[in-house]
Amino acid sequence: MNKILIIIAIALIGIFTIIYVYSNNKNVSGEIIQDLEPQGSDEIKEFTMTARKWKFEPNEIIVNKGDKVRLTVTSIDMAHGIAISDYGINEYLSPGQTVDIEFTADKKGRFPFVCSVSCGIGHRDMRGILIVN
Ligand SMILES: [Cu+2]
């Protein structure tokens, strides 16, 4: 009778050990099992944008967390700027010149971008949004 109880106890300890190990996201050899979240790809997500009085086109950039992003931005009329403050980006856009902005989208969320060079009456409307899913 005692032997049966001991065998049951050992079996229960074994089962709870296995549940504990797996609930900590580890496999038996102790390696961490990767998160199921998308990790982004190695290819660069490219967006060609224009800036002009008083808008960015496109004004919505959608990427996934972990993506490498390149914004190729050209002002087609006068001096503008593009600032994505949450990503520490602020570039001056000389008229007719193209600026490449590269960054890794390592933060999820919705990040506004704005024109950072005073460009006239519609300056405050010159904005857009970076969405990192
Ligand atoms: Cu402006």
Backbone and ligand atoms as CSV (ligand in chain L), in Angstrom:
chain,resi,resn,atom,element,x,y,z
A,1,MET,N,N,0.841,-1.212,0.000
A,1,MET,CA,C,0.000,0.000,0.000
A,1,MET,C,C,0.869,1.253,0.000
A,2,ASN,N,N,1.879,1.300,0.904
A,2,ASN,CA,C,2.800,2.433,0.951
A,2,ASN,C,C,3.536,2.630,-0.363
A,3,LYS,N,N,3.977,1.520,-0.984
A,3,LYS,CA,C,4.693,1.609,-2.269
A,3,LYS,C,C,3.844,2.311,-3.321
A,4,ILE,N,N,2.563,1.989,-3.362
A,4,ILE,CA,C,1.674,2.602,-4.361
A,4,ILE,C,C,1.591,4.108,-4.125
A,5,LEU,N,N,1.479,4.514,-2.844
A,5,LEU,CA,C,1.420,5.952,-2.539
A,5,LEU,C,C,2.707,6.654,-2.981
A,6,ILE,N,N,3.846,6.027,-2.722
A,6,ILE,CA,C,5.130,6.633,-3.109
A,6,ILE,C,C,5.216,6.779,-4.628
A,7,ILE,N,N,4.781,5.739,-5.354
A,7,ILE,CA,C,4.822,5.807,-6.821
A,7,ILE,C,C,3.919,6.937,-7.320
A,8,ILE,N,N,2.724,7.065,-6.732
A,8,ILE,CA,C,1.807,8.149,-7.138
A,8,ILE,C,C,2.435,9.512,-6.840
A,9,ALA,N,N,3.073,9.641,-5.676
A,9,ALA,CA,C,3.698,10.912,-5.301
A,9,ALA,C,C,4.804,11.272,-6.285
A,10,ILE,N,N,5.640,10.319,-6.631
A,10,ILE,CA,C,6.728,10.584,-7.579
A,10,ILE,C,C,6.155,10.985,-8.937
A,11,ALA,N,N,5.108,10.301,-9.380
A,11,ALA,CA,C,4.491,10.620,-10.669
A,11,ALA,C,C,3.948,12.043,-10.651
A,12,LEU,N,N,3.289,12.439,-9.543
A,12,LEU,CA,C,2.739,13.799,-9.446
A,12,LEU,C,C,3.857,14.839,-9.486
A,13,ILE,N,N,4.944,14.568,-8.747
A,13,ILE,CA,C,6.075,15.509,-8.755
A,13,ILE,C,C,6.602,15.660,-10.178
A,14,GLY,N,N,6.705,14.538,-10.892
A,14,GLY,CA,C,7.177,14.576,-12.280
A,14,GLY,C,C,6.271,15.416,-13.151
A,15,ILE,N,N,4.978,15.212,-13.021
A,15,ILE,CA,C,4.010,15.959,-13.851
A,15,ILE,C,C,4.105,17.454,-13.545
A,16,PHE,N,N,4.165,17.809,-12.255
A,16,PHE,CA,C,4.230,19.227,-11.909
A,16,PHE,C,C,5.543,19.864,-12.374
A,17,THR,N,N,6.620,19.076,-12.330
A,17,THR,CA,C,7.897,19.598,-12.833
A,17,THR,C,C,7.800,19.932,-14.316
A,18,ILE,N,N,7.191,19.017,-15.091
A,18,ILE,CA,C,7.055,19.249,-16.533
A,18,ILE,C,C,6.181,20.482,-16.776
A,19,ILE,N,N,5.064,20.598,-16.064
A,19,ILE,CA,C,4.188,21.765,-16.237
A,19,ILE,C,C,4.946,23.044,-15.893
A,20,TYR,N,N,5.735,23.003,-14.813
A,20,TYR,CA,C,6.485,24.193,-14.394
A,20,TYR,C,C,7.474,24.616,-15.476
A,21,VAL,N,N,8.229,23.626,-16.002
A,21,VAL,CA,C,9.244,23.937,-17.012
A,21,VAL,C,C,8.582,24.555,-18.237
A,22,TYR,N,N,7.477,23.983,-18.698
A,22,TYR,CA,C,6.851,24.505,-19.917
A,22,TYR,C,C,6.168,25.839,-19.675
A,23,SER,N,N,5.628,26.042,-18.471
A,23,SER,CA,C,4.959,27.314,-18.206
A,23,SER,C,C,5.962,28.458,-18.153
A,24,ASN,N,N,7.230,28.167,-17.989
A,24,ASN,CA,C,8.259,29.208,-18.018
A,24,ASN,C,C,8.840,29.409,-19.403
A,25,ASN,N,N,8.141,28.855,-20.423
A,25,ASN,CA,C,8.543,29.082,-21.811
A,25,ASN,C,C,9.915,28.488,-22.124
A,26,LYS,N,N,10.264,27.446,-21.424
A,26,LYS,CA,C,11.565,26.843,-21.680
A,26,LYS,C,C,11.345,25.401,-22.122
A,27,ASN,N,N,12.240,24.927,-22.959
A,27,ASN,CA,C,12.159,23.523,-23.293
A,27,ASN,C,C,13.047,22.752,-22.324
A,28,VAL,N,N,13.113,21.436,-22.504
A,28,VAL,CA,C,13.761,20.598,-21.497
A,28,VAL,C,C,15.245,20.941,-21.346
A,29,SER,N,N,15.886,21.383,-22.437
A,29,SER,CA,C,17.315,21.675,-22.345
A,29,SER,C,C,17.573,23.093,-21.828
A,30,GLY,N,N,16.505,23.830,-21.493
A,30,GLY,CA,C,16.673,25.136,-20.873
A,30,GLY,C,C,16.711,26.297,-21.837
A,31,GLU,N,N,16.599,26.032,-23.160
A,31,GLU,CA,C,16.599,27.135,-24.105
A,31,GLU,C,C,15.246,27.846,-24.052
A,32,ILE,N,N,15.291,29.127,-24.253
A,32,ILE,CA,C,14.052,29.898,-24.245
A,32,ILE,C,C,13.352,29.715,-25.593
A,33,ILE,N,N,12.086,29.349,-25.525
A,33,ILE,CA,C,11.312,29.207,-26.753
A,33,ILE,C,C,10.972,30.610,-27.251
A,34,GLN,N,N,11.158,30.851,-28.552
A,34,GLN,CA,C,10.958,32.194,-29.102
A,34,GLN,C,C,9.521,32.657,-28.945
A,35,ASP,N,N,9.367,33.926,-28.702
A,35,ASP,CA,C,8.031,34.531,-28.705
A,35,ASP,C,C,7.373,34.276,-30.052
A,36,LEU,N,N,6.066,34.218,-30.029
A,36,LEU,CA,C,5.345,34.011,-31.285
A,36,LEU,C,C,5.083,35.327,-32.012
A,37,GLU,N,N,5.445,36.449,-31.387
A,37,GLU,CA,C,5.267,37.748,-32.034
A,37,GLU,C,C,6.085,37.835,-33.312
A,38,PRO,N,N,5.577,38.532,-34.337
A,38,PRO,CA,C,6.378,38.706,-35.536
A,38,PRO,C,C,7.668,39.461,-35.220
A,39,GLN,N,N,8.757,39.019,-35.783
A,39,GLN,CA,C,10.060,39.611,-35.483
A,39,GLN,C,C,10.532,40.557,-36.582
A,40,GLY,N,N,9.689,40.784,-37.602
A,40,GLY,CA,C,10.123,41.611,-38.716
A,40,GLY,C,C,11.004,40.808,-39.646
A,41,SER,N,N,11.267,41.348,-40.816
A,41,SER,CA,C,12.075,40.625,-41.786
A,41,SER,C,C,13.359,41.398,-42.034
A,42,ASP,N,N,14.295,40.746,-42.712
A,42,ASP,CA,C,15.579,41.391,-42.986
A,42,ASP,C,C,15.486,42.402,-44.117
A,43,GLU,N,N,14.465,42.251,-44.971
A,43,GLU,CA,C,14.371,43.186,-46.076
A,43,GLU,C,C,13.937,44.559,-45.553
A,44,ILE,N,N,14.351,45.569,-46.314
A,44,ILE,CA,C,14.023,46.934,-45.912
A,44,ILE,C,C,12.676,47.309,-46.496
A,45,LYS,N,N,11.800,47.842,-45.656
A,45,LYS,CA,C,10.506,48.345,-46.132
A,45,LYS,C,C,10.714,49.775,-46.610
A,46,GLU,N,N,10.543,49.994,-47.905
A,46,GLU,CA,C,10.833,51.301,-48.484
A,46,GLU,C,C,9.550,52.078,-48.769
A,47,PHE,N,N,9.598,53.352,-48.458
A,47,PHE,CA,C,8.477,54.227,-48.749
A,47,PHE,C,C,9.023,55.481,-49.436
A,48,THR,N,N,8.452,55.804,-50.573
A,48,THR,CA,C,8.826,57.029,-51.269
A,48,THR,C,C,7.786,58.085,-50.933
A,49,MET,N,N,8.274,59.171,-50.347
A,49,MET,CA,C,7.347,60.200,-49.872
A,49,MET,C,C,7.685,61.544,-50.492
A,50,THR,N,N,6.658,62.360,-50.633
A,50,THR,CA,C,6.891,63.748,-51.008
A,50,THR,C,C,6.372,64.654,-49.896
A,51,ALA,N,N,7.043,65.786,-49.796
A,51,ALA,CA,C,6.615,66.843,-48.877
A,51,ALA,C,C,6.353,68.075,-49.722
A,52,ARG,N,N,5.235,68.716,-49.456
A,52,ARG,CA,C,4.945,69.978,-50.132
A,52,ARG,C,C,3.914,70.736,-49.311
A,53,LYS,N,N,3.698,71.998,-49.704
A,53,LYS,CA,C,2.691,72.798,-48.998
A,53,LYS,C,C,1.338,72.120,-49.164
A,54,TRP,N,N,0.643,71.690,-48.163
A,54,TRP,CA,C,1.134,71.483,-46.819
A,54,TRP,C,C,0.744,70.079,-46.407
A,55,LYS,N,N,1.416,69.141,-47.043
A,55,LYS,CA,C,1.144,67.747,-46.675
A,55,LYS,C,C,2.298,66.838,-47.053
A,56,PHE,N,N,2.291,65.691,-46.380
A,56,PHE,CA,C,3.159,64.585,-46.761
A,56,PHE,C,C,2.307,63.572,-47.518
A,57,GLU,N,N,2.903,63.008,-48.565
A,57,GLU,CA,C,2.227,61.929,-49.281
A,57,GLU,C,C,3.180,60.755,-49.447
A,58,PRO,N,N,2.865,59.557,-48.947
A,58,PRO,CA,C,1.680,59.289,-48.129
A,58,PRO,C,C,1.846,59.905,-46.737
A,59,ASN,N,N,0.725,60.068,-46.047
A,59,ASN,CA,C,0.819,60.604,-44.681
A,59,ASN,C,C,0.567,59.520,-43.631
A,60,GLU,N,N,0.533,58.259,-44.109
A,60,GLU,CA,C,0.379,57.144,-43.178
A,60,GLU,C,C,1.360,56.052,-43.600
A,61,ILE,N,N,2.255,55.689,-42.687
A,61,ILE,CA,C,3.262,54.659,-42.940
A,61,ILE,C,C,2.974,53.513,-41.976
A,62,ILE,N,N,2.744,52.326,-42.514
A,62,ILE,CA,C,2.398,51.180,-41.660
A,62,ILE,C,C,3.446,50.094,-41.822
A,63,VAL,N,N,4.069,49.706,-40.711
A,63,VAL,CA,C,5.085,48.654,-40.720
A,63,VAL,C,C,4.843,47.729,-39.523
A,64,ASN,N,N,5.646,46.678,-39.451
A,64,ASN,CA,C,5.585,45.780,-38.301
A,64,ASN,C,C,6.784,46.012,-37.401
A,65,LYS,N,N,6.581,45.743,-36.131
A,65,LYS,CA,C,7.692,45.876,-35.188
A,65,LYS,C,C,8.863,45.014,-35.642
A,66,GLY,N,N,10.032,45.584,-35.615
A,66,GLY,CA,C,11.239,44.872,-36.022
A,66,GLY,C,C,11.641,45.143,-37.457
A,67,ASP,N,N,10.738,45.727,-38.250
A,67,ASP,CA,C,11.067,46.022,-39.649
A,67,ASP,C,C,12.168,47.076,-39.736
A,68,LYS,N,N,13.033,46.889,-40.737
A,68,LYS,CA,C,13.930,47.972,-41.116
A,68,LYS,C,C,13.177,48.837,-42.118
A,69,VAL,N,N,13.198,50.139,-41.894
A,69,VAL,CA,C,12.372,51.054,-42.681
A,69,VAL,C,C,13.269,52.085,-43.351
A,70,ARG,N,N,12.993,52.351,-44.622
A,70,ARG,CA,C,13.664,53.465,-45.304
A,70,ARG,C,C,12.598,54.387,-45.873
A,71,LEU,N,N,12.669,55.650,-45.447
A,71,LEU,CA,C,11.792,56.672,-46.002
A,71,LEU,C,C,12.629,57.505,-46.961
A,72,THR,N,N,12.228,57.521,-48.208
A,72,THR,CA,C,12.913,58.337,-49.202
A,72,THR,C,C,12.017,59.543,-49.454
A,73,VAL,N,N,12.448,60.696,-48.926
A,73,VAL,CA,C,11.557,61.865,-48.858
A,73,VAL,C,C,12.111,62.992,-49.725
A,74,THR,N,N,11.247,63.564,-50.542
A,74,THR,CA,C,11.639,64.693,-51.388
A,74,THR,C,C,10.649,65.828,-51.188
A,75,SER,N,N,11.190,67.001,-50.920
A,75,SER,CA,C,10.334,68.187,-50.931
A,75,SER,C,C,10.249,68.683,-52.364
A,76,ILE,N,N,9.030,68.865,-52.854
A,76,ILE,CA,C,8.892,69.257,-54.255
A,76,ILE,C,C,8.579,70.738,-54.423
A,77,ASP,N,N,8.565,71.504,-53.333
A,77,ASP,CA,C,8.341,72.940,-53.564
A,77,ASP,C,C,9.314,73.845,-52.801
A,78,MET,N,N,9.385,73.705,-51.495
A,78,MET,CA,C,10.204,74.614,-50.706
A,78,MET,C,C,10.816,73.841,-49.546
A,79,ALA,N,N,11.554,74.516,-48.681
A,79,ALA,CA,C,12.176,73.846,-47.543
A,79,ALA,C,C,11.104,73.375,-46.565
A,80,HIS,N,N,11.178,72.090,-46.239
A,80,HIS,CA,C,10.344,71.512,-45.188
A,80,HIS,C,C,11.263,70.694,-44.295
A,81,GLY,N,N,10.653,70.040,-43.333
A,81,GLY,CA,C,11.402,69.098,-42.500
A,81,GLY,C,C,10.507,67.926,-42.214
A,82,ILE,N,N,11.106,66.841,-41.731
A,82,ILE,CA,C,10.277,65.738,-41.255
A,82,ILE,C,C,10.850,65.266,-39.922
A,83,ALA,N,N,9.993,65.277,-38.922
A,83,ALA,CA,C,10.415,64.890,-37.579
A,83,ALA,C,C,9.486,63.810,-37.044
A,84,ILE,N,N,10.088,62.709,-36.608
A,84,ILE,CA,C,9.350,61.662,-35.878
A,84,ILE,C,C,10.008,61.616,-34.509
A,85,SER,N,N,9.512,62.451,-33.605
A,85,SER,CA,C,10.263,62.687,-32.367
A,85,SER,C,C,10.400,61.419,-31.537
A,86,ASP,N,N,9.385,60.538,-31.580
A,86,ASP,CA,C,9.468,59.309,-30.774
A,86,ASP,C,C,10.608,58.406,-31.234
A,87,TYR,N,N,11.065,58.599,-32.462
A,87,TYR,CA,C,12.182,57.809,-32.988
A,87,TYR,C,C,13.453,58.644,-33.125
A,88,GLY,N,N,13.436,59.839,-32.571
A,88,GLY,CA,C,14.627,60.677,-32.596
A,88,GLY,C,C,15.036,61.108,-34.004
A,89,ILE,N,N,14.044,61.240,-34.892
A,89,ILE,CA,C,14.334,61.594,-36.287
A,89,ILE,C,C,13.913,63.035,-36.534
A,90,ASN,N,N,14.795,63.812,-37.152
A,90,ASN,CA,C,14.452,65.159,-37.589
A,90,ASN,C,C,15.378,65.515,-38.743
A,91,GLU,N,N,14.849,65.550,-39.952
A,91,GLU,CA,C,15.663,65.817,-41.139
A,91,GLU,C,C,15.160,67.065,-41.856
A,92,TYR,N,N,16.117,67.828,-42.336
A,92,TYR,CA,C,15.812,69.017,-43.134
A,92,TYR,C,C,15.630,68.580,-44.588
A,93,LEU,N,N,14.598,69.098,-45.232
A,93,LEU,CA,C,14.311,68.716,-46.621
A,93,LEU,C,C,14.472,69.940,-47.520
A,94,SER,N,N,15.622,70.014,-48.178
A,94,SER,CA,C,15.834,71.111,-49.122
A,94,SER,C,C,14.979,70.870,-50.352
A,95,PRO,N,N,14.458,71.938,-50.932
A,95,PRO,CA,C,13.603,71.737,-52.105
A,95,PRO,C,C,14.353,71.018,-53.225
A,96,GLY,N,N,13.702,69.999,-53.776
A,96,GLY,CA,C,14.271,69.270,-54.914
A,96,GLY,C,C,15.296,68.227,-54.539
A,97,GLN,N,N,15.646,68.139,-53.258
A,97,GLN,CA,C,16.637,67.130,-52.865
A,97,GLN,C,C,15.966,65.992,-52.101
A,98,THR,N,N,16.515,64.801,-52.319
A,98,THR,CA,C,15.936,63.609,-51.706
A,98,THR,C,C,16.781,63.191,-50.509
A,99,VAL,N,N,16.090,62.894,-49.415
A,99,VAL,CA,C,16.765,62.475,-48.195
A,99,VAL,C,C,16.303,61.058,-47.845
A,100,ASP,N,N,17.274,60.173,-47.567
A,100,ASP,CA,C,16.951,58.823,-47.107
A,100,ASP,C,C,17.011,58.785,-45.585
A,101,ILE,N,N,15.964,58.304,-44.977
A,101,ILE,CA,C,15.914,58.155,-43.521
A,101,ILE,C,C,15.741,56.675,-43.221
A,102,GLU,N,N,16.696,56.103,-42.506
A,102,GLU,CA,C,16.604,54.678,-42.186
A,102,GLU,C,C,16.550,54.474,-40.679
A,103,PHE,N,N,15.689,53.567,-40.278
A,103,PHE,CA,C,15.605,53.227,-38.856
A,103,PHE,C,C,14.952,51.858,-38.718
A,104,THR,N,N,15.096,51.280,-37.546
A,104,THR,CA,C,14.424,50.022,-37.228
A,104,THR,C,C,13.219,50.335,-36.362
A,105,ALA,N,N,12.073,49.836,-36.778
A,105,ALA,CA,C,10.826,50.110,-36.057
A,105,ALA,C,C,10.771,49.214,-34.817
A,106,ASP,N,N,11.484,49.627,-33.779
A,106,ASP,CA,C,11.624,48.752,-32.609
A,106,ASP,C,C,10.633,49.060,-31.489
A,107,LYS,N,N,9.732,49.998,-31.760
A,107,LYS,CA,C,8.703,50.311,-30.747
A,107,LYS,C,C,7.334,50.207,-31.409
A,108,LYS,N,N,6.425,49.489,-30.752
A,108,LYS,CA,C,5.057,49.407,-31.257
A,108,LYS,C,C,4.284,50.658,-30.910
A,109,GLY,N,N,3.359,51.024,-31.787
A,109,GLY,CA,C,2.477,52.131,-31.435
A,109,GLY,C,C,2.194,53.026,-32.620
A,110,ARG,N,N,1.589,54.159,-32.316
A,110,ARG,CA,C,1.263,55.168,-33.322
A,110,ARG,C,C,2.098,56.401,-33.013
A,111,PHE,N,N,2.936,56.787,-33.983
A,111,PHE,CA,C,3.894,57.867,-33.753
A,111,PHE,C,C,3.661,58.960,-34.786
A,112,PRO,N,N,3.217,60.123,-34.341
A,112,PRO,CA,C,2.996,61.207,-35.292
A,112,PRO,C,C,4.304,61.715,-35.878
A,113,PHE,N,N,4.255,62.116,-37.160
A,113,PHE,CA,C,5.387,62.875,-37.705
A,113,PHE,C,C,4.863,64.210,-38.219
A,114,VAL,N,N,5.748,65.200,-38.180
A,114,VAL,CA,C,5.349,66.565,-38.513
A,114,VAL,C,C,6.429,67.228,-39.353
A,115,CYS,N,N,6.037,68.308,-39.997
A,115,CYS,CA,C,7.028,69.168,-40.637
A,115,CYS,C,C,7.725,69.968,-39.536
A,116,SER,N,N,9.048,69.998,-39.597
A,116,SER,CA,C,9.820,70.656,-38.535
A,116,SER,C,C,10.455,71.959,-38.998
A,117,VAL,N,N,10.050,72.445,-40.164
A,117,VAL,CA,C,10.559,73.722,-40.663
A,117,VAL,C,C,9.353,74.609,-40.958
A,118,SER,N,N,9.340,75.768,-40.333
A,118,SER,CA,C,8.197,76.659,-40.520
A,118,SER,C,C,8.052,77.004,-42.001
A,119,CYS,N,N,6.906,76.636,-42.572
A,119,CYS,CA,C,6.777,76.729,-44.031
A,119,CYS,C,C,5.520,77.473,-44.457
A,120,GLY,N,N,4.933,78.209,-43.529
A,120,GLY,CA,C,3.823,79.036,-43.962
A,120,GLY,C,C,2.524,78.686,-43.267
A,121,ILE,N,N,1.462,79.185,-43.873
A,121,ILE,CA,C,0.162,79.181,-43.199
A,121,ILE,C,C,-0.328,77.777,-42.862
A,122,GLY,N,N,0.005,76.791,-43.671
A,122,GLY,CA,C,-0.496,75.435,-43.421
A,122,GLY,C,C,0.488,74.534,-42.703
A,123,HIS,N,N,1.557,75.118,-42.187
A,123,HIS,CA,C,2.634,74.338,-41.563
A,123,HIS,C,C,2.104,73.371,-40.508
A,124,ARG,N,N,1.200,73.846,-39.666
A,124,ARG,CA,C,0.722,72.998,-38.573
A,124,ARG,C,C,-0.131,71.829,-39.061
A,125,ASP,N,N,-0.629,71.924,-40.268
A,125,ASP,CA,C,-1.431,70.812,-40.807
A,125,ASP,C,C,-0.567,69.756,-41.488
A,126,MET,N,N,0.717,70.051,-41.584
A,126,MET,CA,C,1.605,69.170,-42.346
A,126,MET,C,C,2.104,68.079,-41.414
A,127,ARG,N,N,1.335,67.011,-41.372
A,127,ARG,CA,C,1.638,65.956,-40.415
A,127,ARG,C,C,1.185,64.614,-40.962
A,128,GLY,N,N,1.611,63.572,-40.275
A,128,GLY,CA,C,1.203,62.223,-40.661
A,128,GLY,C,C,1.423,61.291,-39.496
A,129,ILE,N,N,1.308,59.992,-39.764
A,129,ILE,CA,C,1.443,59.040,-38.666
A,129,ILE,C,C,2.199,57.795,-39.107
A,130,LEU,N,N,3.116,57.395,-38.246
A,130,LEU,CA,C,3.829,56.119,-38.418
A,130,LEU,C,C,3.157,55.110,-37.498
A,131,ILE,N,N,2.673,54.021,-38.077
A,131,ILE,CA,C,2.004,52.988,-37.277
A,131,ILE,C,C,2.873,51.739,-37.282
A,132,VAL,N,N,3.290,51.331,-36.104
A,132,VAL,CA,C,4.111,50.131,-35.961
A,132,VAL,C,C,3.265,49.071,-35.257
A,133,ASN,N,N,2.923,48.018,-35.989
A,133,ASN,CA,C,2.060,46.967,-35.437
A,133,ASN,C,C,2.873,45.861,-34.774
L,1,CU,CU,CU,6.375,73.217,-42.340
